[in-house]
Amino acid sequence: PADAQPARAAALARAHCLAVAVPESARVGHYAHFCKQILWPFFHYQIPDNPRSKVYEDHSWHHYLRVNHAFAAALVRAYSPGDRLWIHDYHLLLVPALVRKALPNANIGFFLHVAFPSSEVFRCLAVRKDLLAGMLGANLVAFQTAEYSHHFLQTCSRVLGVEATATGVYLPDRFVHVTDIPIGIDICALHRKLRDPAVLHWIALLKQRYDGKKILVGRDKLDHVKGVRQKMLGFERFLQDHPHLASDVVFIQVALSTTEQNELSSQVVDTISRINSSHANLAYDPVVFLHQDITYEQYLALLTVADVLVITSLREGMNLTCHEYVVCQETRKKPLILSEFTGSSTVFQGAILVNPWDTKRVASCIYQALQMSPQESASRWQKMWDYINSHTAENWTTTFLDKLDSTYNDQQRHQAQFIKRFTPEEFHGEYKNARNRLFLLDYEGTLVSWGSPGDVIMTSPQHTIDLLNDLLSDPRNSVWIFSDSTSQDIQKLANRVNRLGLVAEYGCLLRRPNSNFWEIICDNSDWRKPVLEILEYYAERTPGSKIIKGRVVLKFQWDKCEELEFAARQASEIANHINDACTDKQVHAIPTEGTVLVLPTTITKTSTAQKILKEQSTEVDVDFVVVAGDDRGDEPVFEWAARLEEEHEVKSVVTISVGAKQTAAKRWVAAVNGLVAGLNGLCVGHQPGD
């Protein structure tokens, strides 16, 4: 009503909240239909496959879009420079990218509270690419467990064809950090609430009502992923195996209603009716089933008087009920039965873990918990208490925001607009005064424009060749060229430039100046045979593709295929197949534009650059280093070179990125010609002996 608007506005202002207004049809379509009927099942490994779900997916997606756009617009309107934007959960997966489009330099974090499924499940979503791209609009994406973050990284690689490492995802213009930060609870607030007279009143009532009985407790939403049916089947099996205990135990199961209407409720009620009809008497039912919510005071009282809390979720991000149970059990220290498919199972070492689908195991775990000695129970409780006490809600918030800030600050430092353009005059003095100089220069895309490997070498512009010869005419200069090409291709350059050091195949092969011998730096080739078998398998099934075999590096090239969309999917499959199958072989597959590279993890451009500097430093004192590159593979070399100067190992270091982009280099030039001209300008007028 219109007359309620001022009061609502005042209440929102007091709470420091902004309301996002959407039509009722959009709200229902977004939350009740798309979120709860499509996303919730998918994220919990329940792929919806009924006509109603298909209708919801077809017609509710535009409501999901509308609500996400509304939230993004509200954030953009409220944003001030320096604000941190923290977006939560699967209801708003598109918001990070929408905000990023409007605010390119915003500090955006995203946290997913629920589970993230494996790529096999997620890729079944019709809008999978839209959702992943939405999440990748953030600077930092965090999950409850390492398993979920791994699933996300693997899904990005497989569905989007991007390079995903253990710490994040490389996009064309930036790097998105991915991590796991498990959530916690506010222990102090819970302690205060436990002293509430209403809670104490309900504790007394429950103790009186169930005096002399062991109390098992469960509180779950009544949907398929919470495992209430599996829990009741396990309890039924327990009573069948131990009928003499039937009159000594009572299972109080609170089942909260959900927006999802399904046949599960009748299945659960049928199981409970069967249990009670078999084991009840006039004064007692083994199962007390409340298909309703209870007050918070009643909930805490239940957790306090419980002898066992039973959680059998089929999949869950982080179950905080068990955290609250541990706090409520500070005095009694009773055991916890916990599904191994919850995020909490990865951090609660003291819980009794169970597979909810194994009815016999659920039953035996109930018996184990009821028969557990006070000493063992207390020992298990202590392990869980130690964890939740050090991983509180405050700790979770602080950890996330600190990580977000450090990620954002690191990314901002690497933004091109904060990096100076390379001007040779700035370094003339340092260059002239240096006794021994080392140039580590990437070739393709840095000194010459990209093209086919053989053509790039043979048709290198004369001004590039002249630059290299001019640099090497000074005996104080050492120049090393780093190429992605094979040794056969890049060594042709040595015929045009004397005294040139060469590195081929992404740092795996090295040829010293005035030598014809190529040293293979990587001595582990055990991975090549199984990887070749995988590549040949996919090459046979991808018309137009081919395998390029270097002496170390293998490439699957697919950019000449007629069916490019199919070939791109195959390339993503190859990368995931190799990375999953060869985890113990120190090798990784990297999807790039038109190819999949397979190379050892033990050798990089950086490690080879370190080897060159170390060898050269044994002969002369290198006091001036120039590193130039154009792509992501050069970034670790820039970072290493910067540390040389910071740690005073080398007096002067110049790092140059070709192209304006996010980079760890300290200087940048616009294009290849700019670098060649700049390096020419650096050494012009300084002849040997100056």
C-alpha positions as CSV (number, residue, x, y, z in Angstrom):
1,P,0.0,0.0,0.0
2,A,1.1,3.5,-0.7
3,D,0.7,4.6,2.9
4,A,3.2,1.9,4.0
5,Q,6.0,3.2,1.7
6,P,7.5,5.8,4.0
7,A,7.7,3.3,6.9
8,R,9.3,0.7,4.7
9,A,11.8,3.2,3.4
10,A,12.7,4.2,6.9
11,A,13.1,0.6,8.0
12,L,15.4,-0.1,5.0
13,A,17.5,3.0,5.8
14,R,17.9,1.9,9.4
15,A,19.1,-1.5,8.3
16,H,21.4,0.1,5.6
17,C,19.5,-1.9,2.9
18,L,18.4,-1.1,-0.6
19,A,15.2,-2.7,-2.0
20,V,15.2,-4.1,-5.5
21,A,11.7,-3.9,-6.9
22,V,10.6,-6.5,-9.5
23,P,7.1,-7.6,-10.6
24,E,5.6,-10.5,-8.7
25,S,5.6,-12.6,-11.9
26,A,9.3,-12.1,-12.3
27,R,9.9,-12.9,-8.6
28,V,8.0,-16.2,-8.8
29,G,9.5,-17.1,-12.1
30,H,13.0,-16.4,-10.9
31,Y,12.9,-18.0,-7.4
32,A,10.1,-20.6,-7.4
33,H,10.6,-21.8,-10.9
34,F,14.2,-21.3,-12.3
35,C,16.1,-21.2,-9.0
36,K,14.2,-24.0,-7.2
37,Q,13.1,-26.2,-10.0
38,I,16.1,-25.9,-12.3
39,L,19.3,-24.7,-10.6
40,W,18.8,-26.2,-7.1
41,P,18.4,-29.8,-8.5
42,F,21.3,-29.3,-11.0
43,F,23.7,-28.0,-8.3
44,H,22.8,-31.0,-6.1
45,Y,23.2,-33.7,-8.8
46,Q,19.4,-34.1,-9.4
47,I,19.0,-33.4,-13.1
48,P,15.3,-32.5,-13.6
49,D,13.8,-34.5,-16.4
50,N,10.0,-34.1,-16.3
51,P,7.8,-32.0,-18.6
52,R,7.1,-29.4,-15.9
53,S,10.8,-28.8,-15.4
54,K,11.4,-28.3,-19.1
55,V,8.5,-25.8,-19.2
56,Y,10.0,-24.0,-16.2
57,E,13.4,-23.9,-17.8
58,D,12.0,-22.6,-21.1
59,H,9.8,-19.9,-19.6
60,S,11.5,-18.9,-16.4
61,W,14.9,-18.1,-17.8
62,H,13.8,-14.7,-18.9
63,H,12.5,-14.0,-15.3
64,Y,16.0,-15.1,-14.0
65,L,17.6,-12.7,-16.4
66,R,15.2,-9.9,-15.4
67,V,15.9,-10.2,-11.7
68,N,19.6,-10.4,-12.2
69,H,19.5,-7.3,-14.4
70,A,17.5,-5.5,-11.7
71,F,20.0,-6.4,-9.0
72,A,23.0,-5.4,-11.2
73,A,21.3,-2.1,-12.0
74,A,20.7,-1.4,-8.4
75,L,24.4,-2.1,-7.5
76,V,25.6,0.1,-10.3
77,R,23.4,3.0,-9.1
78,A,24.5,2.7,-5.5
79,Y,28.2,2.1,-6.4
80,S,30.9,4.6,-5.3
81,P,34.6,4.2,-6.2
82,G,36.4,2.1,-3.6
83,D,33.3,0.0,-2.8
84,R,33.5,-3.8,-2.5
85,L,30.7,-5.7,-4.1
86,W,30.1,-9.2,-2.6
87,I,27.5,-11.2,-4.5
88,H,26.0,-14.3,-3.0
89,D,24.7,-17.6,-4.3
90,Y,23.0,-19.3,-7.2
91,H,20.1,-16.8,-7.3
92,L,22.4,-14.1,-8.7
93,L,24.9,-15.9,-10.9
94,L,24.7,-13.4,-13.7
95,V,25.2,-10.3,-11.6
96,P,29.0,-10.2,-11.5
97,A,29.4,-10.0,-15.3
98,L,26.5,-7.5,-15.6
99,V,28.1,-5.2,-13.1
100,R,31.6,-5.8,-14.7
101,K,30.2,-4.6,-18.0
102,A,29.0,-1.3,-16.4
103,L,31.9,-0.9,-13.9
104,P,35.0,-2.4,-15.5
105,N,37.3,-1.6,-12.6
106,A,34.9,-2.6,-9.8
107,N,36.1,-4.9,-7.0
108,I,33.7,-7.8,-7.2
109,G,33.6,-11.0,-5.2
110,F,31.2,-13.9,-5.6
111,F,30.5,-16.7,-3.1
112,L,28.5,-19.9,-3.9
113,H,26.9,-21.3,-0.7
114,V,25.6,-24.5,-2.3
115,A,27.5,-27.3,-3.9
116,F,28.9,-27.0,-7.4
117,P,28.5,-30.2,-9.4
118,S,30.9,-32.0,-11.7
119,S,31.2,-30.9,-15.3
120,E,29.3,-33.9,-16.4
121,V,26.2,-32.6,-14.6
122,F,26.7,-28.9,-15.1
123,R,27.1,-29.2,-18.9
124,C,23.6,-30.6,-19.1
125,L,22.2,-27.1,-18.3
126,A,21.0,-25.3,-21.5
127,V,22.3,-22.0,-20.2
128,R,25.6,-23.3,-18.9
129,K,27.8,-20.8,-20.8
130,D,25.7,-17.8,-19.7
131,L,26.0,-18.9,-16.0
132,L,29.7,-19.5,-16.1
133,A,30.4,-16.3,-17.9
134,G,28.3,-14.5,-15.3
135,M,30.3,-15.9,-12.4
136,L,33.6,-15.1,-14.1
137,G,32.7,-11.4,-14.0
138,A,34.0,-11.4,-10.5
139,N,37.6,-10.8,-9.4
140,L,37.3,-13.6,-6.9
141,V,35.0,-16.7,-7.0
142,A,34.9,-18.7,-3.8
143,F,33.2,-22.0,-2.8
144,Q,32.6,-24.0,0.4
145,T,35.1,-26.8,-0.4
146,A,38.2,-27.5,-2.6
147,E,36.1,-30.2,-4.4
148,Y,33.5,-27.6,-5.5
149,S,36.2,-25.1,-6.7
150,H,37.9,-28.0,-8.6
151,H,34.6,-28.8,-10.3
152,F,34.1,-25.2,-11.3
153,L,37.6,-24.9,-12.7
154,Q,37.2,-28.1,-14.7
155,T,33.8,-27.0,-15.9
156,C,35.1,-23.7,-17.1
157,S,37.9,-25.5,-19.0
158,R,35.5,-28.0,-20.5
159,V,32.5,-25.8,-21.4
160,L,34.2,-22.5,-22.2
161,G,37.5,-23.8,-23.5
162,V,39.5,-21.5,-21.3
163,E,42.7,-22.3,-19.4
164,A,42.0,-23.1,-15.8
165,T,44.8,-23.6,-13.3
166,A,44.7,-24.6,-9.7
167,T,44.2,-21.0,-8.6
168,G,41.9,-19.6,-11.2
169,V,40.8,-19.0,-14.8
170,Y,42.6,-17.1,-17.5
171,L,40.4,-14.9,-19.6
172,P,41.6,-12.8,-22.5
173,D,41.8,-9.6,-20.5
174,R,42.2,-10.7,-16.9
175,F,42.7,-13.5,-14.4
176,V,39.8,-14.7,-12.1
177,H,41.0,-16.1,-8.8
178,V,39.1,-19.2,-7.6
179,T,39.4,-20.6,-4.1
180,D,37.5,-22.3,-1.3
181,I,36.6,-20.5,2.0
182,P,34.2,-22.6,4.1
183,I,31.5,-20.7,6.0
184,G,31.1,-20.7,9.8
185,I,28.6,-19.6,12.4
186,D,28.5,-16.8,15.0
187,I,29.3,-18.7,18.2
188,C,29.0,-15.7,20.5
189,A,25.5,-14.9,19.3
190,L,24.5,-18.6,19.7
191,H,25.8,-18.7,23.2
192,R,23.7,-15.7,24.1
193,K,20.6,-17.3,22.6
194,L,21.1,-20.5,24.5
195,R,20.7,-18.6,27.7
196,D,17.3,-17.3,26.6
197,P,14.5,-18.3,29.0
198,A,12.4,-19.6,26.2
199,V,15.2,-22.0,25.1
200,L,15.7,-23.2,28.7
201,H,11.9,-23.7,29.0
202,W,11.8,-26.0,26.0
203,I,14.9,-27.9,27.1
204,A,13.1,-28.7,30.4
205,L,9.9,-29.7,28.6
206,L,11.7,-32.0,26.2
207,K,13.7,-33.7,28.9
208,Q,10.5,-34.3,30.9
209,R,8.6,-35.6,27.8
210,Y,11.3,-38.0,26.7
211,D,12.8,-38.9,30.1
212,G,14.6,-42.2,29.9
213,K,14.9,-42.4,26.1
214,K,17.7,-41.8,23.7
215,I,16.7,-38.9,21.4
216,L,17.8,-38.8,17.7
217,V,17.1,-35.5,16.0
218,G,16.9,-34.4,12.4
219,R,15.8,-31.1,10.9
220,D,15.8,-30.8,7.1
221,K,13.8,-29.3,4.2
222,L,11.6,-32.0,2.7
223,D,13.2,-32.2,-0.7
224,H,15.1,-34.9,-2.6
225,V,18.6,-33.6,-1.8
226,K,18.2,-33.6,2.0
227,G,17.9,-37.4,2.3
228,V,15.0,-37.5,4.8
229,R,13.7,-40.7,3.1
230,Q,17.1,-42.4,3.3
231,K,17.4,-41.4,6.9
232,M,14.1,-43.0,7.8
233,L,15.0,-46.1,5.9
234,G,18.2,-46.3,7.9
235,F,16.3,-45.9,11.1
236,E,13.9,-48.6,10.1
237,R,16.7,-51.0,9.4
238,F,18.2,-50.1,12.8
239,L,15.0,-51.1,14.6
240,Q,14.8,-54.3,12.6
241,D,18.4,-55.2,13.5
242,H,17.9,-54.1,17.2
243,P,14.2,-54.6,18.1
244,H,15.1,-54.7,21.8
245,L,16.1,-51.0,21.6
246,A,12.8,-49.9,19.9
247,S,11.2,-48.7,23.2
248,D,14.4,-46.9,24.3
249,V,14.8,-44.5,21.4
250,V,12.8,-41.8,19.7
251,F,13.6,-40.1,16.4
252,I,12.3,-36.5,16.2
253,Q,12.3,-35.4,12.6
254,V,11.4,-31.9,11.7
255,A,10.7,-31.5,8.0
256,L,10.4,-28.0,6.6
257,S,8.1,-27.4,3.7
258,T,9.6,-26.3,0.4
259,T,8.3,-24.6,-2.7
260,E,8.9,-27.9,-4.5
261,Q,5.8,-30.1,-4.8
262,N,6.7,-33.7,-5.2
263,E,5.9,-37.3,-4.3
264,L,8.7,-37.3,-1.7
265,S,6.4,-36.3,1.2
266,S,4.1,-39.3,0.7
267,Q,7.1,-41.6,0.5
268,V,8.5,-40.3,3.7
269,V,5.1,-40.5,5.5
270,D,4.6,-44.1,4.2
271,T,8.0,-45.1,5.7
272,I,7.3,-43.4,9.0
273,S,3.9,-45.0,9.2
274,R,5.5,-48.4,8.6
275,I,8.0,-47.8,11.3
276,N,5.4,-46.7,13.9
277,S,3.0,-49.4,13.0
278,S,5.7,-52.0,13.6
279,H,7.3,-50.7,16.7
280,A,4.8,-48.4,18.5
281,N,2.6,-49.0,21.4
282,L,-0.3,-47.1,22.9
283,A,1.9,-44.7,24.7
284,Y,4.8,-44.3,22.3
285,D,5.8,-43.8,18.6
286,P,9.4,-44.4,17.6
287,V,9.2,-41.5,15.1
288,V,7.9,-38.1,15.9
289,F,7.4,-36.4,12.5
290,L,6.7,-32.7,12.3
291,H,6.0,-31.6,8.7
292,Q,6.3,-28.0,9.7
293,D,8.9,-25.5,10.9
294,I,9.5,-24.9,14.6
295,T,10.6,-21.8,16.4
296,Y,14.3,-21.1,16.8
297,E,14.0,-21.6,20.5
298,Q,12.5,-25.1,20.0
299,Y,15.2,-25.9,17.4
300,L,18.0,-25.0,19.8
301,A,16.4,-27.0,22.6
302,L,16.2,-30.0,20.4
303,L,19.9,-29.8,19.5
304,T,20.7,-29.5,23.2
305,V,18.8,-32.5,24.4
306,A,19.7,-34.7,21.4
307,D,21.8,-37.8,22.0
308,V,22.6,-38.0,18.2
309,L,22.1,-35.6,15.4
310,V,21.5,-37.4,12.1
311,I,22.2,-35.6,8.8
312,T,21.9,-37.7,5.6
313,S,21.9,-35.1,2.8
314,L,22.5,-36.5,-0.6
315,R,24.5,-33.4,-1.5
316,E,25.0,-30.2,0.3
317,G,27.3,-27.2,0.3
318,M,27.9,-26.7,4.0
319,N,25.5,-27.9,6.6
320,L,25.5,-25.4,9.4
321,T,23.0,-27.3,11.5
322,C,25.8,-29.6,12.6
323,H,27.9,-26.6,13.5
324,E,25.1,-25.3,15.8
325,Y,24.7,-28.8,17.2
326,V,28.4,-28.9,18.3
327,V,27.9,-25.6,20.2
328,C,24.7,-26.8,21.8
329,Q,26.5,-29.9,23.0
330,E,29.3,-28.1,24.9
331,T,28.1,-29.8,28.1
332,R,26.9,-33.2,26.9
333,K,29.3,-33.7,23.9
334,K,27.2,-36.2,22.0
335,P,28.1,-37.7,18.6
336,L,27.1,-36.5,15.2
337,I,26.2,-38.7,12.2
338,L,27.0,-36.8,9.0
339,S,26.6,-37.6,5.3
340,E,29.9,-37.8,3.4
341,F,28.3,-35.8,0.7
342,T,28.1,-32.5,2.7
343,G,30.8,-29.9,2.6
344,S,30.9,-30.2,6.4
345,S,32.2,-33.7,6.1
346,T,35.5,-32.4,4.7
347,V,36.2,-30.4,7.8
348,F,34.5,-32.4,10.7
349,Q,37.1,-35.1,11.6
350,G,35.1,-36.1,14.7
351,A,31.8,-36.9,12.9
352,I,30.6,-40.4,12.0
353,L,30.6,-40.2,8.3
354,V,28.0,-42.2,6.3
355,N,26.8,-42.8,2.8
356,P,23.0,-42.1,2.9
357,W,22.4,-44.6,0.1
358,D,23.9,-47.4,2.2
359,T,20.9,-48.2,4.5
360,K,22.8,-50.9,6.4
361,R,25.6,-48.5,7.1
362,V,23.2,-45.8,8.3
363,A,21.6,-48.3,10.7
364,S,25.0,-49.5,12.0
365,C,26.1,-45.9,12.5
366,I,23.0,-45.1,14.6
367,Y,23.8,-48.1,16.8
368,Q,27.5,-47.0,17.0
369,A,26.5,-43.5,18.1
370,L,24.0,-44.8,20.7
371,Q,26.6,-47.2,22.2
372,M,29.6,-44.9,22.0
373,S,31.5,-44.4,25.3
374,P,31.5,-40.9,26.9
375,Q,35.3,-40.7,26.4
376,E,35.1,-41.4,22.6
377,S,32.2,-39.1,22.2
378,A,33.9,-36.3,24.0
379,S,37.1,-36.8,22.0
380,R,35.2,-36.6,18.7
381,W,33.3,-33.5,19.9
382,Q,36.5,-31.8,20.8
383,K,37.8,-32.1,17.2
384,M,34.7,-30.6,15.8
385,W,34.7,-27.8,18.4
386,D,38.3,-26.9,17.6
387,Y,37.4,-26.5,14.0
388,I,34.2,-24.4,14.3
389,N,35.9,-22.2,17.0
390,S,38.6,-21.3,14.6
391,H,36.4,-21.0,11.5
392,T,33.6,-18.7,12.7
393,A,31.3,-16.5,10.6
394,E,33.6,-13.5,11.4
395,N,36.6,-15.5,10.3
396,W,34.9,-16.4,7.0
397,T,33.9,-12.8,6.3
398,T,37.4,-11.5,7.1
399,T,39.1,-14.2,5.1
400,F,37.0,-13.6,2.0
401,L,37.2,-9.8,2.1
402,D,41.0,-9.9,2.7
403,K,41.4,-12.3,-0.2
404,L,39.2,-10.2,-2.4
405,D,41.2,-7.0,-1.6
406,S,44.5,-8.7,-2.2
407,T,43.3,-10.2,-5.5
408,Y,41.9,-6.9,-6.6
409,N,44.9,-4.9,-5.7
410,D,47.2,-7.4,-7.4
411,Q,45.0,-7.2,-10.6
412,Q,45.0,-3.4,-10.5
413,R,48.7,-3.2,-10.3
414,H,48.9,-5.2,-13.5
415,Q,46.3,-3.0,-15.4
416,A,47.8,-1.3,-18.4
417,Q,46.6,2.1,-17.5
418,F,48.8,2.0,-14.4
419,I,51.9,0.9,-16.3
420,K,54.2,3.4,-18.1
421,R,54.9,3.1,-21.8
422,F,58.4,2.0,-22.6
423,T,60.7,4.9,-23.6
424,P,64.4,4.0,-24.2
425,E,65.6,7.4,-22.9
426,E,64.5,6.4,-19.4
427,F,67.1,3.7,-19.3
428,H,70.0,5.1,-21.4
429,G,72.1,5.8,-18.3
430,E,71.6,2.3,-16.8
431,Y,72.3,0.7,-20.1
432,K,75.5,2.6,-20.7
433,N,76.9,2.0,-17.2
434,A,76.1,-1.7,-17.2
435,R,79.1,-4.0,-17.5
436,N,77.2,-7.1,-18.7
437,R,73.7,-7.1,-20.1
438,L,71.2,-10.0,-20.6
439,F,68.3,-9.8,-23.1
440,L,65.6,-12.5,-22.8
441,L,63.2,-11.8,-25.7
442,D,60.1,-13.7,-26.7
443,Y,59.9,-14.1,-30.5
444,E,56.5,-14.7,-32.0
445,G,54.2,-11.8,-31.2
446,T,57.1,-9.8,-29.6
447,L,59.9,-9.3,-32.1
448,V,57.9,-10.5,-35.1
449,S,54.2,-10.8,-35.9
450,W,52.4,-14.1,-35.6
451,G,52.2,-16.5,-38.5
452,S,53.0,-20.1,-39.2
453,P,56.2,-21.1,-37.4
454,G,58.4,-21.7,-40.4
455,D,57.3,-18.6,-42.2
456,V,57.8,-16.4,-39.1
457,I,61.5,-17.5,-38.9
458,M,62.3,-17.3,-42.6
459,T,60.5,-14.1,-43.3
460,S,61.5,-12.2,-40.1
461,P,61.6,-8.5,-40.9
462,Q,65.0,-7.2,-41.7
463,H,64.8,-4.5,-39.0
464,T,64.3,-7.3,-36.4
465,I,67.4,-9.1,-37.7
466,D,69.3,-5.8,-37.8
467,L,68.3,-5.2,-34.2
468,L,69.6,-8.5,-33.0
469,N,72.9,-8.1,-34.9
470,D,73.3,-4.6,-33.5
471,L,72.7,-5.8,-29.9
472,L,75.1,-8.6,-30.3
473,S,77.8,-6.4,-31.9
474,D,78.4,-5.2,-28.3
475,P,80.4,-8.0,-26.4
476,R,78.7,-6.8,-23.2
477,N,75.3,-8.0,-24.5
478,S,74.0,-11.5,-24.4
479,V,70.7,-12.1,-26.3
480,W,68.4,-15.2,-26.0
481,I,65.3,-15.7,-28.1
482,F,62.4,-17.7,-26.6
483,S,60.2,-19.3,-29.2
484,D,57.1,-21.5,-29.1
485,S,58.3,-23.2,-32.3
486,T,60.2,-26.4,-32.7
487,S,64.0,-26.4,-32.6
488,Q,64.1,-27.2,-36.3
489,D,62.2,-24.0,-37.1
490,I,63.8,-21.5,-34.7
491,Q,67.4,-22.6,-35.4
492,K,67.1,-21.1,-38.9
493,L,67.4,-17.8,-37.1
494,A,70.9,-18.6,-36.0
495,N,72.0,-18.6,-39.7
496,R,71.1,-14.9,-39.9
497,V,72.3,-13.7,-36.4
498,N,75.7,-14.8,-34.9
499,R,76.2,-15.4,-31.2
500,L,72.5,-15.8,-30.5
501,G,71.1,-18.0,-27.8
502,L,68.0,-19.9,-28.6
503,V,65.2,-21.5,-26.5
504,A,62.5,-23.6,-28.2
505,E,59.3,-25.3,-27.3
506,Y,58.2,-23.1,-24.4
507,G,61.5,-23.4,-22.6
508,C,62.0,-27.2,-23.0
509,L,65.0,-27.0,-25.4
510,L,68.1,-24.7,-25.2
511,R,70.9,-24.0,-27.7
512,R,73.8,-21.9,-26.5
513,P,75.5,-19.2,-28.7
514,N,77.9,-20.6,-31.3
515,S,76.7,-24.1,-30.7
516,N,74.8,-26.6,-32.8
517,F,73.7,-28.8,-29.9
518,W,70.2,-28.6,-28.5
519,E,69.9,-29.5,-24.8
520,I,66.7,-31.1,-23.8
521,I,66.1,-29.6,-20.3
522,C,63.2,-31.9,-19.5
523,D,64.5,-35.4,-18.9
524,N,61.1,-37.0,-18.2
525,S,59.4,-38.4,-21.3
526,D,57.3,-41.1,-19.7
527,W,54.2,-39.0,-20.3
528,R,54.5,-38.8,-24.1
529,K,53.3,-42.3,-25.0
530,P,50.0,-42.2,-23.1
531,V,49.4,-38.6,-24.2
532,L,50.0,-39.4,-27.8
533,E,47.5,-42.2,-27.6
534,I,44.9,-39.8,-26.3
535,L,45.7,-37.2,-29.0
536,E,45.6,-39.8,-31.7
537,Y,42.2,-41.1,-30.4
538,Y,40.7,-37.6,-30.8
539,A,42.5,-36.8,-34.0
540,E,40.9,-39.8,-35.7
541,R,37.5,-38.4,-34.6
542,T,38.1,-34.8,-35.5
543,P,38.4,-34.3,-39.2
544,G,40.9,-31.6,-40.2
545,S,42.9,-31.8,-37.0
546,K,46.5,-32.8,-36.7
547,I,49.2,-33.6,-34.1
548,I,52.4,-31.6,-34.1
549,K,55.2,-33.5,-32.4
550,G,58.1,-31.5,-31.1
551,R,61.1,-33.1,-29.4
552,V,59.3,-32.4,-26.1
553,V,56.0,-30.5,-26.6
554,L,53.0,-32.0,-28.3
555,K,50.3,-30.0,-30.0
556,F,46.8,-30.8,-31.1
557,Q,46.0,-28.3,-33.8
558,W,42.3,-27.9,-34.7
559,D,42.0,-24.3,-36.1
560,K,41.8,-25.6,-39.7
561,C,38.9,-28.0,-39.1
562,E,35.7,-27.4,-41.1
563,E,33.5,-28.0,-38.1
564,L,35.1,-25.5,-35.7
565,E,32.4,-25.7,-33.0
566,F,32.7,-29.5,-32.8
567,A,36.5,-29.2,-32.9
568,A,36.5,-26.7,-30.1
569,R,34.4,-29.1,-27.9
570,Q,36.9,-31.9,-28.8
571,A,39.8,-29.6,-27.7
572,S,38.2,-28.9,-24.3
573,E,37.6,-32.7,-23.9
574,I,41.3,-33.4,-24.8
575,A,42.6,-30.9,-22.2
576,N,40.4,-32.3,-19.5
577,H,41.1,-35.9,-20.5
578,I,44.9,-35.5,-20.3
579,N,44.8,-33.4,-17.1
580,D,42.7,-36.0,-15.4
581,A,44.5,-39.1,-16.7
582,C,48.0,-37.8,-16.2
583,T,47.9,-36.2,-12.8
584,D,50.9,-38.3,-11.7
585,K,53.1,-37.7,-14.7
586,Q,54.0,-34.0,-14.2
587,V,52.4,-32.9,-17.5
588,H,49.5,-30.6,-18.3
589,A,47.3,-29.7,-21.3
590,I,46.6,-26.1,-22.0
591,P,43.8,-25.0,-24.5
592,T,44.9,-22.1,-26.6
593,E,43.5,-20.4,-29.7
594,G,43.2,-23.2,-32.2
595,T,45.5,-25.7,-30.4
596,V,45.9,-27.7,-27.3
597,L,49.4,-27.7,-25.9
598,V,50.8,-30.6,-23.9
599,L,54.0,-29.9,-22.0
600,P,55.8,-30.9,-18.8
601,T,54.9,-28.9,-15.6
602,T,58.5,-29.1,-14.4
603,I,59.9,-26.9,-17.2
604,T,58.7,-23.4,-18.0
605,K,60.0,-20.3,-19.6
606,T,60.8,-19.0,-16.2
607,S,62.9,-22.0,-15.1
608,T,64.8,-21.9,-18.3
609,A,65.4,-18.1,-17.9
610,Q,66.7,-18.8,-14.4
611,K,69.1,-21.5,-15.8
612,I,70.4,-19.0,-18.4
613,L,71.0,-16.3,-15.8
614,K,72.7,-18.7,-13.4
615,E,75.1,-20.1,-16.0
616,Q,75.9,-16.6,-17.3
617,S,76.5,-15.3,-13.7
618,T,79.2,-17.9,-13.1
619,E,81.2,-16.2,-15.9
620,V,80.3,-12.5,-15.6
621,D,78.4,-10.2,-13.2
622,V,75.1,-9.5,-15.0
623,D,73.9,-6.1,-13.9
624,F,71.3,-5.2,-16.5
625,V,68.4,-7.5,-17.7
626,V,65.7,-6.8,-20.3
627,V,62.7,-9.2,-20.6
628,A,60.1,-8.7,-23.3
629,G,57.0,-10.8,-24.2
630,D,53.5,-10.6,-25.4
631,D,51.3,-13.3,-23.9
632,R,50.3,-15.0,-20.7
633,G,53.2,-17.4,-20.8
634,D,55.6,-14.5,-20.4
635,E,53.9,-13.2,-17.2
636,P,55.7,-15.5,-14.8
637,V,59.0,-14.5,-16.4
638,F,58.1,-10.8,-15.8
639,E,57.4,-11.6,-12.1
640,W,60.6,-13.5,-11.7
641,A,62.6,-10.7,-13.3
642,A,61.0,-8.1,-11.1
643,R,62.1,-10.1,-8.0
644,L,65.7,-10.0,-9.2
645,E,65.7,-6.3,-8.9
646,E,63.7,-6.2,-5.6
647,E,66.1,-8.7,-4.0
648,H,69.1,-6.9,-5.4
649,E,70.3,-9.9,-7.4
650,V,70.5,-7.7,-10.5
651,K,71.0,-3.9,-10.3
652,S,68.6,-2.9,-13.2
653,V,65.7,-4.9,-14.7
654,V,63.4,-3.7,-17.5
655,T,60.3,-5.8,-18.3
656,I,58.2,-4.9,-21.4
657,S,54.9,-6.2,-22.5
658,V,53.8,-5.9,-26.1
659,G,50.2,-4.7,-26.2
660,A,48.1,-2.8,-23.6
661,K,46.7,-5.3,-21.2
662,Q,46.8,-6.6,-17.7
663,T,50.4,-7.6,-17.1
664,A,53.2,-8.0,-14.5
665,A,55.6,-6.1,-16.7
666,K,56.7,-2.6,-15.6
667,R,56.5,-1.1,-19.1
668,W,54.5,-1.7,-22.3
669,V,54.7,-0.9,-26.0
670,A,51.7,-1.0,-28.4
671,A,53.0,-3.4,-31.0
672,V,56.0,-5.3,-32.4
673,N,57.4,-2.3,-34.2
674,G,57.3,-0.3,-31.0
675,L,59.5,-2.8,-29.2
676,V,62.0,-3.1,-32.1
677,A,62.2,0.7,-32.3
678,G,62.5,1.0,-28.5
679,L,65.3,-1.5,-28.2
680,N,67.1,0.2,-31.1
681,G,66.7,3.5,-29.3
682,L,68.1,1.9,-26.1
683,C,71.4,0.9,-27.7
684,V,71.8,3.7,-30.3
685,G,74.8,5.8,-29.9
686,H,76.4,3.4,-27.5
687,Q,79.1,1.5,-29.4
688,P,81.2,-1.3,-27.9
689,G,83.6,0.2,-25.4
690,D,81.5,3.3,-24.6
